[in-house]
């Protein structure tokens, strides 16, 4: 009985590590297969803009955003795990980045100020959000009219026809589900790329990217 329990714990730990985001030590390696310049181009941000990294983890994308908006801009790093935000703060302090503010969000509310953001990115985090329609409602309100939302996820090729529940259970999500949900939430889809890249360079695991906007008033 104890042996079975131990094996279950080991498998759970392996599964968590396999799907957790990357730590600071692995960021340079991630830069080799994550097309950050193209992501920033999709966000269409510049110096002085105010943006949010929703599901920021330890700050991989937050750092890139901070550089893009410059000292006159602002990045809100949102996560639901306090320890991740603490690590993010240490990472930013070590790099002398001062234009990032962390927000401990709720599982159904990122706690972003309404009509305040030029752009938001949700990267490899949307599939974890169980109250996704509620969150999309908050995201839409947080964007300025015409503000942009970039969503990026991974999906195993053999899971593309699976149900949404089956996909998210395996930490994947197909673009078709996200597109329907964004449209239902009142976003306008402006760009879709089903073959944005390969996760960790593995051809069987495709990265898709989609850009949406909050309609002008």
N, C-alpha and C positions, 0 to 999 in steps of 0.2 A: 504493500500500500504506500509506504513512504517512498519507495523507489519510483512508483508511478507519479506521485505528487511532485517529486524532484524533477522528473523528466518534463512534466507539464510546465513547471516554472522555467526550466531551461529553454523550452520551445517558445514560451511567451517572451522571454528576454531576447532571444534571437530575432523573433518577429518584430519586436519594438525597435531594435537596433537597425534592422534591415530597412525600416521605413522612416526612421527619424531623420530630420534634416541634418545638415553637415555642420560640424564644429569649426571653429576658427582655424585650426590646424589643417583643415581640408579645403579651405576656400580657394587656394591657388590651383589645386587640382580641379576643382569644380569650374573655375574660369576657363579651363581647356575645352569643356564640352557644353557649357551653358553660354549661349550667345547673348551676353549682357548688352553689348552695343545695340543689337536689334530690339531687345526688350525696352531699352531706354528710348529708342526711336519710336516704338509703338506708344509709349507713354507721352511722347511729345512734350517733354519738360525742359525747362531752361533755368538760368540763374534767377533766383528770387522766388521761384514757385514753391507752393506748399503742397506736400504729398504725404501719403501714408502707405506703410508697408504692413498689410494686414496678415498676421501669421508670421511675424518677423523672425521668430526663433532667436538665434544668437547674433543676427545682424548681417548675414551675408549680403542680402539685397539692400538692406538699409544703408550700408556703407557706400554702395554704388550710387544710391539715390542722393545721399548727402553730398557726394562729390559733384553730382549733376546739377543740383540746385544752388550750390555754393553757400558761402557764409550768409548771404542775404536771404537765403531760402530756409525752409523748415521741413523736417521729416518726422512724422509721428510713427513710432514703431509700436505696433499693437500685438500683444500675445496674451493668452489666458494662463500661461505658466509664469509665475513670478521669478523662478530661478533662471529661466531663459532670459528674461529682461535684465536681471542682475548681471548675467554674463555678457549680454549685449552692451550694457553700460560700461563694463570693464573694458570690453573690446574697443568701444568708441573712445574712452578716456586714454587708453594706451596709444591710440592713433591721433590723439588730440583733435577729435571731431567734436565740435560744440553745437552743431545745429540739429541735433537729434533729441527728441523727447519721447520717453517711453510711456505707454498707457497699458495698464492691466485691464484687459477687456473681460466682459462676461461671455459665456458661451453663446449667447444670443444677441449680444450688443457690443460692438467695438468701442463704444463711448467716444465717438468722434463728433466734433462740433458741426452743426448743420451749416451748409452753404460756405464751407471754409476751405475746401481742397480743390486744387487744380487737377490732381490725378491720384488714383489709388491702384496699388497692385496687390493681387492675391495670387501668390505663387506656391504651388504644391501644398495648398492648405484648404482649398474649398471642399475637397472630398471629405475632410474631417468634420465639416460643419453640419450638424444634424438639423439645426433650425435655419437652414440656408435661405429660405424665403424671407424670414424675419431679418436676417443679417443683410441681405440684398436691399431691403427697405431702408435700413440704417445707412448703408453705403451710398445709396442714391441720394438721400437727404444730405449726407455729408459733402457730396460733390457740389461745386458751383454749377449753375446751368452751363451745359456744354463741357463739363468736366469729364475726364476719361477714366475708365476702369479697364485695366489689363488683367486678364486671368490666364494663368498658365498651369497646366496639369500634365501628368503622364498617364499612359494607358498601354497595357500589354496588348499586342496585336490580336491575340486569341481571345481577349475579353471584350472586344468592341461591340459584340452583339449581346453581351450579358445585360441583365437588369441593372438598374442603378444600385440597388442594394448589394447585389453580388459584386459589382465593381468596387464600391466604397469599402466593402468588407475586406477587400484585398488592396486597399489604399490606392485605387485607380479611379479614374472618372473619364467617361467619353465626352467629347465636345458637344455632341448632340443634346445631352441632358442639360448641360450648363447653358447652352444657347436658348433652349426652351424656357428655362428658369429666368434668365436675364430678360428675355422678351416679356414674360409674364410680369416681371417686376417693373416694367416700364422703361427699360433701357433700349437704346437703338444700337444694333450691332453694326460696326463700321469696318471691321476687318476680321477675317478668319484664316487661320493657317493650321491645317491638320497635320502637317509634317514640318514643324518648326525645328525639330532636332531629334536626337536620340538620347534618352536618359543614361548618363554615364557612358555614352558611346555605344550602348547596346541596341542593335537594330530591332530587336523584338519589342523594345519598350519605347514608344513614340511620345514625343513632347508635342502638345498642341498649344497654340496661343490664340486668344481672341480679344479683340478690343471693342469696347462698348462705350457709349456716351450717355450722360443724363441730358435729355432733350432741353433745348433752350426754352425759356419761359415765353 
